[in-house]
Amino acid sequence: MFVSVRDKLREIVGASTNWSDHVKAMEERKLLQSFLAESQKELPPRRMRDSYIEVLLPLGSQPELREKYLTVQNTIRFGRILEDLDSLGVLICYMHTRVQEAKMSPLSIVTALVDKIDMCKTSLSPEQDIKFSGHVSWVGKTSMEVKMQMFQLHGNEFCPVLDATFVMVARDSENKGPAFINPLIPESPEEEELFRQGELNKGRRVAFSAKSLLKMAPSAEERTTIHEMFLNTLDPKTISFRSRVLPPNAVWMENSKLKSLEVCHPQERNIFNRIFGGFLMRKAYELGWATACNFGGSRPFIVAVDDIMFQKPVDVGSLLFLSSQVCFTQDNYIQVRVHSEVASLESKEHMTTNVFHFTFMSEEKVPLVFPRTYGESMLYLDGKRHFNSMSTPVNLRKDYLVEP
Ligand SMILES: CCCCCC(=O)SCCNC(=O)CCNC(=O)[C@H](O)C(C)(C)COP(=O)(O)OP(=O)(O)OC[C@H]1O[C@@H](n2cnc3c(N)ncnc32)[C@H](O)[C@@H]1OP(=O)(O)O
């Protein structure tokens, strides 16, 4: 149960339960600094099974739990699952990095990236037990890749529901600088393959980011796509680059936007008194879902979550501005991007903290989305790149029932 996962995390880092004690609790954590390793070599290697955890979410046997997870359609809120995966990922990393002689962990482990969440072909019922499992699958010097799976009981069997890959980073006791983590030793050919995959994932992330449209021009093929879309929006009645009209069954990208604001209260703080990554994901996901719903005109289902980077921590007390838009569509699929930025109450300066990418599938075929400006064209291409990186096959699957 996830209350127990979060209680365990509190115990591991000695977090305060009362907000009024949070400064004192952080002062106490400073004393743990002496348990930090000066190099990775000093730390004993760990095996994948050392960090392996299974957690049961007994929705079937404990109906009082269901309320928190329930959608109006009697399915499961995916936003809640994102929160649970985040907590579990952090706990897995604490298992990998346990220090026997210290009562509390000297490390502050934070979520750096949700690399991928792929949904498997199964519906989610709020009346059946759910099981999560996961372990560390790759480590660098201060970062760890965690693989998690979620299963739901069907008859007597737990069937796979989703696969998730997160990257967590270890920081010092005060969450101010990087901290070394234990090496990982693969023990079988399967584990060696997982580790190798982790290494490849790191390379893929670097390559994807190097090709970012924020850094370099689109490819020739992408430029052609954008130019053809531009030509498709020119009014044939006037010989002008300026009179733009939408083709049939299309929507201007700017008209797909939805925005929201959250006040970040202490209730949503994580064990390090910053805003909990899972809360940020839930809020972004729900706005993204509403955007897809508004755009497609029918209930959309989540198919994939990709590349959520936690660039900056969000302080308690900040204002969180979320802005969501459809940036690419194909057949029944809607690719949504949610941008989040914070501003403190004192300063008006905004800072980007995350960009979220969600792929939804609608019951009906959805309109095309057209960029009007160059900036929007880049969003379109970025959305297309994220859509194409999805591993789920592009075909309509009616048995999905995963909603907000
Ligand atoms: C219930 C408890 C829940 C607690 C969990 C949360 O809620 S956490 C709350 C949500 N998350 C956050 O607030 C985190 C916000 N982001 C940050 O603070 C920072 O961006 C960061 C610490 C993640 C990374 O900072 P820097 O990039 O300056 O750090 P640094 O350069 O030292 O890199 C540290 C390690 O992280 C890796 N790294 C950094 N960013 C990465 C990314 N996007 N994808 C993969 N790996 C990444 C680097 O390769 C390096 O690994 P190697 O050293 O192995 O080469």
The ligand as a Tripos MOL2 file, in Angstrom:
@<TRIPOS>MOLECULE
LIG
   55    57     1     0     0
SMALL
NO_CHARGES

@<TRIPOS>ATOM
      1 C1          8.0850   10.3910   -1.8000 C.3       1 LIG1
      2 C2          9.4410   10.8630   -2.1460 C.3       1 LIG1
      3 C3          9.5010   11.3390   -3.5430 C.3       1 LIG1
      4 C4         10.7730   12.0690   -3.7980 C.3       1 LIG1
      5 C5         10.9620   12.2020   -5.2560 C.3       1 LIG1
      6 C6         10.5130   13.5190   -5.7190 C.2       1 LIG1
      7 O1          9.4190   13.9210   -5.5960 O.2       1 LIG1
      8 S1         11.6820   14.4600   -6.4220 S.3       1 LIG1
      9 C7         10.8540   15.9000   -6.9230 C.3       1 LIG1
     10 C8         10.8670   16.0450   -8.4020 C.3       1 LIG1
     11 N1         12.2220   16.1340   -8.9190 N.am      1 LIG1
     12 C9         13.0080   17.2050   -8.6920 C.2       1 LIG1
     13 O2         12.6440   18.1630   -8.0260 O.2       1 LIG1
     14 C10        14.3700   17.1990   -9.3620 C.3       1 LIG1
     15 C11        14.6270   18.5040  -10.0350 C.3       1 LIG1
     16 N2         15.8510   18.4640  -10.8140 N.am      1 LIG1
     17 C12        17.0520   18.6380  -10.2650 C.2       1 LIG1
     18 O3         17.1770   18.9300   -9.0760 O.2       1 LIG1
     19 C13        18.2250   18.5030  -11.1860 C.3       1 LIG1
     20 O4         17.8470   18.7240  -12.5210 O.3       1 LIG1
     21 C14        18.9200   17.1170  -11.0940 C.3       1 LIG1
     22 C15        19.4710   16.9040   -9.6750 C.3       1 LIG1
     23 C16        17.9710   15.9660  -11.4220 C.3       1 LIG1
     24 C17        20.0760   17.0610  -12.1080 C.3       1 LIG1
     25 O5         20.8730   18.1900  -11.8950 O.3       1 LIG1
     26 P1         22.2260   18.3870  -12.7050 P.3       1 LIG1
     27 O6         22.0080   18.0150  -14.1330 O.co2     1 LIG1
     28 O7         22.7780   19.7280  -12.3660 O.co2     1 LIG1
     29 O8         23.1120   17.3110  -12.0130 O.3       1 LIG1
     30 P2         24.4440   16.6640  -12.5010 P.3       1 LIG1
     31 O9         24.9720   17.3380  -13.7270 O.co2     1 LIG1
     32 O10        25.2950   16.5690  -11.2820 O.co2     1 LIG1
     33 O11        23.9870   15.1890  -12.9330 O.3       1 LIG1
     34 C18        23.7390   14.2200  -11.9690 C.3       1 LIG1
     35 C19        23.4610   12.8890  -12.6500 C.3       1 LIG1
     36 O12        22.1570   12.9430  -13.2060 O.3       1 LIG1
     37 C20        22.2120   12.5620  -14.5760 C.3       1 LIG1
     38 N3         21.1210   13.3090  -15.1950 N.ar      1 LIG1
     39 C21        20.8230   14.5970  -15.0440 C.ar      1 LIG1
     40 N4         19.7270   14.9220  -15.7430 N.ar      1 LIG1
     41 C22        19.3290   13.7900  -16.3690 C.ar      1 LIG1
     42 C23        18.2750   13.4610  -17.2630 C.ar      1 LIG1
     43 N5         17.4050   14.3440  -17.6570 N.pl3     1 LIG1
     44 N6         18.1890   12.2030  -17.7010 N.ar      1 LIG1
     45 C24        19.0610   11.2670  -17.3040 C.ar      1 LIG1
     46 N7         20.0850   11.5110  -16.4690 N.ar      1 LIG1
     47 C25        20.2210   12.7540  -16.0120 C.ar      1 LIG1
     48 C26        23.6110   12.9330  -15.0120 C.3       1 LIG1
     49 O13        24.0020   12.1500  -16.1310 O.3       1 LIG1
     50 C27        24.4040   12.5160  -13.7860 C.3       1 LIG1
     51 O14        24.5220   11.0880  -13.7290 O.3       1 LIG1
     52 P3         25.9080   10.3230  -13.4750 P.3       1 LIG1
     53 O15        26.5540   10.9830  -12.3080 O.co2     1 LIG1
     54 O16        25.4820    8.9290  -13.1600 O.co2     1 LIG1
     55 O17        26.6990   10.4260  -14.7400 O.co2     1 LIG1
@<TRIPOS>BOND
     1     1     2 1
     2     2     3 1
     3     3     4 1
     4     4     5 1
     5     5     6 1
     6     6     7 2
     7     6     8 1
     8     8     9 1
     9     9    10 1
    10    10    11 1
    11    11    12 1
    12    12    13 2
    13    12    14 1
    14    14    15 1
    15    15    16 1
    16    16    17 1
    17    17    18 2
    18    17    19 1
    19    19    20 1
    20    19    21 1
    21    21    22 1
    22    21    23 1
    23    21    24 1
    24    24    25 1
    25    25    26 1
    26    26    27 2
    27    26    28 1
    28    26    29 1
    29    29    30 1
    30    30    31 2
    31    30    32 1
    32    30    33 1
    33    33    34 1
    34    34    35 1
    35    35    36 1
    36    35    50 1
    37    36    37 1
    38    37    38 1
    39    37    48 1
    40    38    39 ar
    41    38    47 ar
    42    39    40 ar
    43    40    41 ar
    44    41    42 ar
    45    41    47 ar
    46    42    43 1
    47    42    44 ar
    48    44    45 ar
    49    45    46 ar
    50    46    47 ar
    51    48    49 1
    52    48    50 1
    53    50    51 1
    54    51    52 1
    55    52    53 2
    56    52    54 1
    57    52    55 1
@<TRIPOS>SUBSTRUCTURE
     1 LIG1         1 GROUP 0 **** ****
